[in-house]
Each structure stands twice: as C-alpha cells, then as structure tokens.
Amino acid sequence: MTSTRLAIETAASFGRNANPVARFRRGSQSLFNISIYTFGMSGVWVGFGSILLQYKVTEIAVNDPVSMFGWSLDKTSLAAFISLSGLGIAAMVQPMVGLMSDRKVGMVSLRRYPFIIFGMVGLAVSTLIFGFVNSFLALLLVTIAMQITGNTAQGPANALIIDHVDLEERGRASGYLNLMRLLGSGFVAMLVVFLMSNYHVGDAPQWMWYSVILMVAVLLATTVYTLLALRVPRAKQSDESMPKTEVEDVASEVEDVEDEEWNRMRYYMFLLAMAFLIAAMSATQTNAVFFVQDVIGLENPAEGGNYILAALVGAAAVVVYPAGKLSDHIGRGVLLLISGILGAGGVLSVLLLDAHSLIEVIPGVMAIGFAIGIYLSVGWAVANDLVRRSRAARDLGLTSISGLVGAIVGRSTGFFIGGLNDQGLDWGIEYLGYGMVLGSTSFAFLISGIAFWLVVRND
C-alpha cells in the first residue's frame, strides 16, 4: 500500500512539474504565471513598432513634413529615428529601474511590484494616447513615454526567473518565457494586421482605435494575472520576517563576491556576443522586404515579407521551449554554438542560392528562425546564470544596452546598400550591397555563436 501511494504521489508530482501551465494556486512555481506578462507586453511592442507606427509615420510624412539638420526625413527615416530613439530610452531606463528594484528592502516577490504596476499602467495609458497623435513631435513624445513606462516594468520583471526559479530549471523557464513572447507577438500582430486592413485615416479611423484598445486589453489582462498569481499569501508574509530576508541577502552577497570578478568578465563577453547577434538579426529584419523586392523580383514585396516573417517566427517558436529545456541537461554552450552555425548557414544559403522565387529562400529563412529561437531561450538562461542575484534586475537591464548597439549597427546597413549596389554595377557585380550585408550578417551569426560557446563552455 505504501509503495502504491508513493508511486501515485511521484507520478502526480511529475505531472505537475512537466506541465508549465500548471494550476493557478501553484503561484510562483508555475512557469505560466511568471511568463504570461510578456505575452501582452511583446504584443504591444510588436503591434506598435512593426504595424501602427508605420501607418502614423506615413500620414505624418505627408501632412507634416519633417526636416532635421537640413535633411528631409521620409517615412522610412522617420520610423528608424523613432525606433532608435525608443531603444536609447530603453537602454537607460531598464538598468536604472532594475537597480532600484534590487535595492528596495522587503520580500523578493513584493519589491518588484510597485515598478511593474506603475510601468504597465503607464504603458497602457501611453498606448491609448498614441491614438491621438498627428504630428512628429507628439509621436516622439508618446514613444518616449511608452519606452519609459514599459521599461520601468521590464527592468524589474527581467529578474522574475532568478527570483522564483531554481538554477537547474532556468533554461526551461527561459524557453517558456520566450515562447510566451513569440506567441504574444504573433497573436497580437495577426489581429492588428486584420483590423488595420480596414483602416483609412479619413473614412475609417476607428480601426486604429480598435487595434490600440486590443493591445491595451491584452497587456492589462496578462499583467493583472501575473500580479495576482505571484502574490505571496499573508500567512507566508508574516512567517518570513525582515531580518531573515536581510540575512538571506547578505548570504547571497557573499556568494556573489566569490565569483564576481570572473562572472563580470564573462557577462561582458556575453553582452558583446549578444550585440553581434542582435546586429545580425536587425540587418536581416530591416532589409528582408527590400531584398524580396529587388533581388527576387516579387511583385508584391509586402506579401513576400509576411511569408518570410511567418517562416522566421514559426521556426523560432518550434524550438524556443525545447531548446531551453534541453540546455538544462546538456549545457548551454553547445546549443548556442549550433545557433550561430545555423544562422550563418541560413544567411549564406540565401546569399549563394541566386534565388528567383520566394520558395527558394524559405529553407534558409527557417534556419535563421531556428537559430533565433535557440538564442532567445538559451541566451536568456545564460544571462540569468551569470548575473548577480542581489543585482539581478540591474545586470539583466544591461542587455538593453547591448541590444541598442546591435540594433544601431544592424539597422544602419540600409544606408549603404543602395550606394554599394550602384558601385557594384560599375564593377559588373549585381546587388553588391545586398551581398556585402548578407555576408557580414552571416559572419556576425558565426562570431556570436563561437563567443557564446567560449563564455559558457566550462559550465
């Protein structure tokens, strides 16, 4: 009887641990509960940055022409300026607010709450205000407000895995977190694209509002769920006194000091490798539609871009959770090296194939998607492994600086493609600009994979 009961309890325990959604009452033990907030947040960023922003800057470029330092900004330049300005704000706000949440005295679960609540509510309000803007200055100010408030929440939220998940489970948790991020991005983007297909600034402006309200509703719903699910019961709060928390923090500091010098160097190497990878990803994303239009010659490049995006995101979503879980068992370094090789190979296949139809480039795009999916989960797990527990939110916020540097490099490639293409024609080389960019992107993928492997090979 005892053995039967033990077997039943073991099976039940295995079932609970194997199911990342789990039951609501499991609180912070459920990966669903600590990850679902990013479903709504990523939906806002993708819906705003990749769809609604494009509509706004197009209207502003026509109705309110913008000149800067004697240079007239067209719609693509406006979108790039707004996007990079937002990334700059994120790079400043995330580490700063993360550090504030690290230093706030109190229980780990509760010290992040004020920042997450204020940031998410502020992001919701700022997103609603976005619907009213009709000038470049107003759009810039709203974007800054969205970045300040959104990253006020994101900085402390970055540390939820370290706060609630054991070291041996962080790969799985990172994989699930990024699966939620991809699903949220895809779900909200799909609905926003559907809604905005009916939009017209003069005849049907309400569809912009429907899109904004949808994004805000998903953001608030997932935020409220996360805060309620992670709420520490009052009985547990009364049992855990402040001195105990402080003692635990001191013990954690002692552990940090032992590895701090080595981990700091490894973490900076990780951030450098991340910048290379973000540059490769940004260059791929920025130039995909133009490549389809100019090189492949597709009549409807926007439709081609959507197919490429679907292949990229779909491939990433397939591997993002299994890769994170697998990294807990076989190590992170080898998977990140595979990620770099896959990304480099995918880009090279597109470069060397001399494709004349969209179907020919899809396998290469999927290889890039697999590389990105592996990186999203395993790379974030490495970041969680390397940061100091007592400064987790601040240290993880430094990834936003790495992302900014990589994005600037990747998105700046668009300034050189046209000139290089023209120069290539003089040399008898067609599409030299795209060839140079794709070659550099492939190299960046490979370098990032090797660098990641060097950082974590001894773990």
Residue pairs with C-beta under 8 A, 6 or more apart in sequence:
16 22
16 23
16 26
20 30
20 31
20 32
20 172
20 176
21 30
21 31
21 32
22 29
22 30
22 31
22 32
22 33
23 30
24 30
24 33
24 229
26 33
27 33
27 229
27 230
27 231
27 232
28 34
28 109
28 163
28 164
28 229
28 230
29 164
30 229
31 165
31 172
31 173
31 176
31 177
32 176
33 225
33 226
33 229
33 230
34 160
34 161
34 164
34 165
34 173
34 177
34 226
34 230
35 173
35 176
35 177
35 179
35 180
36 180
36 222
36 225
36 226
36 229
37 116
37 120
37 157
37 222
37 223
37 225
37 226
38 157
38 177
38 180
38 181
38 184
38 222
39 180
39 181
39 183
39 184
39 187
39 218
39 222
40 184
40 188
40 218
40 219
40 220
40 221
40 222
40 223
41 120
41 123
41 150
41 153
41 154
41 184
41 219
41 222
42 180
42 181
42 182
42 184
42 185
42 188
43 184
43 185
43 187
43 188
43 189
43 215
43 218
43 219
44 123
44 127
44 150
44 188
44 215
44 216
44 218
44 219
45 150
45 185
46 184
46 185
46 188
46 189
47 188
47 189
47 192
47 211
47 214
47 215
48 127
48 130
48 146
48 215
49 83
49 86
50 189
51 189
51 192
51 193
51 196
51 211
52 130
52 192
52 196
52 208
52 211
52 212
53 79
53 82
53 83
54 75
54 79
55 196
55 199
55 208
56 130
56 133
56 139
57 75
57 78
57 79
57 82
57 139
58 75
59 134
59 201
60 66
60 78
60 134
60 135
60 136
60 139
61 73
61 74
61 75
61 78
63 134
64 134
64 135
64 136
65 72
66 72
66 73
66 78
66 136
67 73
68 81
73 81
76 414
78 136
80 411
80 414
82 139
82 140
82 143
83 407
83 411
84 404
84 407
84 408
84 411
85 140
85 143
85 144
86 143
86 144
86 146
86 147
87 400
87 403
87 404
87 407
87 408
88 404
89 144
89 147
89 148
89 151
90 147
90 150
90 151
90 154
90 400
90 403
90 404
91 400
91 401
91 403
91 404
93 147
93 148
93 151
93 152
93 155
94 151
94 154
94 155
94 158
94 396
94 397
94 399
94 400
95 155
95 394
95 395
95 397
95 398
95 400
95 401
96 155
96 394
96 397
97 115
97 119
97 151
97 152
97 155
97 156
97 393
97 397
98 155
98 156
98 158
98 159
98 392
98 393
98 394
98 395
98 396
98 397
99 391
99 393
99 394
99 397
100 115
101 111
101 112
101 115
101 155
101 156
101 159
101 393
102 159
102 390
102 391
102 392
102 393
102 394
104 111
104 114
105 111
105 242
105 245
105 246
106 242
106 245
107 232
107 237
107 240
107 245
108 163
108 245
109 163
109 164
109 230
109 231
109 232
110 232
111 156
112 156
112 157
112 159
112 160
112 163
112 393
113 227
115 152
115 153
115 155
115 156
116 153
116 156
116 157
116 223
116 226
116 227
117 153
117 223
117 227
118 149
118 152
118 153
119 149
119 150
119 151
119 152
119 153
119 154
119 156
120 149
120 150
120 153
120 219
120 220
120 223
121 149
121 220
122 145
122 148
122 149
122 150
122 152
122 153
123 146
123 149
123 150
123 153
123 219
124 216
124 219
124 220
125 149
126 142
126 145
126 146
126 149
126 150
127 146
127 212
127 215
127 216
127 219
128 212
128 213
128 216
129 142
129 145
130 139
130 142
130 146
130 212
131 208
131 209
131 212
132 138
133 139
133 142
151 400
153 223
155 393
155 394
155 396
155 397
156 393
158 392
158 393
158 396
158 397
158 399
159 392
159 393
159 396
160 230
161 170
161 173
161 174
161 177
161 384
162 170
162 384
162 387
162 389
162 392
162 396
163 392
164 230
165 173
167 385
168 328
169 328
170 328
170 381
170 384
170 385
171 324
171 325
171 326
171 327
171 328
171 332
171 377
171 378
171 381
172 321
172 324
172 325
172 328
173 324
173 381
174 324
174 376
174 377
174 378
174 380
174 381
174 384
175 320
175 321
175 322
175 323
175 324
175 325
175 327
175 377
175 378
175 381
176 321
176 324
177 377
177 380
178 320
178 321
178 324
178 373
178 376
178 377
178 380
179 317
179 320
179 321
179 377
181 376
182 313
182 316
182 317
182 320
182 373
182 376
183 317
184 218
184 222
185 313
186 313
186 317
187 218
188 214
188 215
188 218
191 211
191 214
192 211
192 214
192 215
195 207
195 210
195 211
195 214
196 207
196 208
196 211
198 204
198 207
199 205
199 207
199 208
199 211
200 207
249 390
252 389
252 390
253 390
255 389
256 388
256 389
256 390
256 391
260 388
263 386
263 387
263 388
266 386
266 455
266 456
267 383
267 386
267 387
267 395
267 398
269 451
269 454
269 455
270 382
270 383
270 386
270 451
270 452
270 455
271 398
271 399
271 401
271 402
272 402
272 451
273 447
273 448
273 451
273 452
273 455
274 379
274 399
274 402
274 403
274 406
274 448
275 402
275 403
275 405
275 406
275 409
276 406
276 444
276 445
276 447
276 448
276 451
277 340
277 343
277 375
277 379
277 406
277 444
277 445
277 448
278 402
278 403
278 405
278 406
278 407
278 410
279 405
279 406
279 407
279 409
279 410
279 441
279 444
280 343
280 347
280 406
280 410
280 441
280 442
280 444
280 445
280 448
281 372
281 406
281 410
282 406
282 407
282 409
282 410
282 411
283 409
283 410
283 411
283 413
283 437
283 440
283 441
283 444
284 347
284 368
284 410
284 441
285 410
286 410
286 411
286 413
286 414
287 413
287 414
287 417
287 434
287 437
288 305
288 308
288 309
289 301
289 302
289 304
289 305
289 308
290 301
290 414
290 417
291 434
292 298
292 301
292 304
292 305
292 308
292 358
293 301
293 304
294 421
294 431
294 434
295 355
295 431
295 434
296 304
296 355
296 356
296 357
296 358
296 361
297 356
298 304
298 358
304 358
307 358
307 362
308 358
308 361
308 362
308 365
311 362
311 365
311 366
311 369
312 365
312 366
312 368
312 369
312 372
313 369
314 366
314 369
315 365
315 366
315 367
315 368
315 369
315 370
315 372
315 373
316 369
316 370
316 372
316 373
316 376
317 373
318 370
318 373
319 370
319 373
319 374
320 373
320 374
320 376
320 377
321 377
323 335
323 373
323 374
323 377
323 378
324 377
324 378
324 380
324 381
326 335
327 335
327 377
327 378
327 381
328 381
331 456
331 459
332 378
332 381
332 382
332 385
332 452
332 456
332 459
333 452
333 453
333 455
333 456
333 457
333 459
334 453
335 374
335 378
336 374
336 375
336 378
336 379
336 382
336 449
336 452
336 453
336 456
337 449
337 450
337 452
337 453
338 374
338 449
339 370
339 371
339 372
339 374
339 375
339 378
339 379
339 449
339 452
340 371
340 445
340 446
340 447
340 448
340 449
340 450
340 452
340 453
341 371
341 445
341 446
341 449
342 367
342 368
342 370
342 371
342 374
342 445
343 367
343 368
343 371
343 372
343 442
343 445
343 446
343 448
343 449
344 442
344 443
344 445
344 446
344 449
345 364
345 367
345 442
346 363
346 364
346 365
346 366
346 367
346 368
346 370
346 371
346 445
347 364
347 368
347 438
347 441
347 442
347 445
348 364
348 438
348 442
349 361
349 363
349 364
349 367
350 361
350 364
350 365
350 438
351 435
351 438
351 439
351 442
353 360
353 361
353 364
355 361
368 445
371 445
375 448
379 452
382 452
382 455
382 456
383 396
383 399
384 392
384 396
385 456
385 459
386 395
386 455
387 395
387 396
388 395
413 437
413 440
416 433
416 436
416 437
417 433
417 434
417 437
418 433
419 433
420 432
420 433
420 436
421 431
421 432
421 433
421 434
423 432
424 430
424 431
424 432
424 433
424 435
425 432
429 435
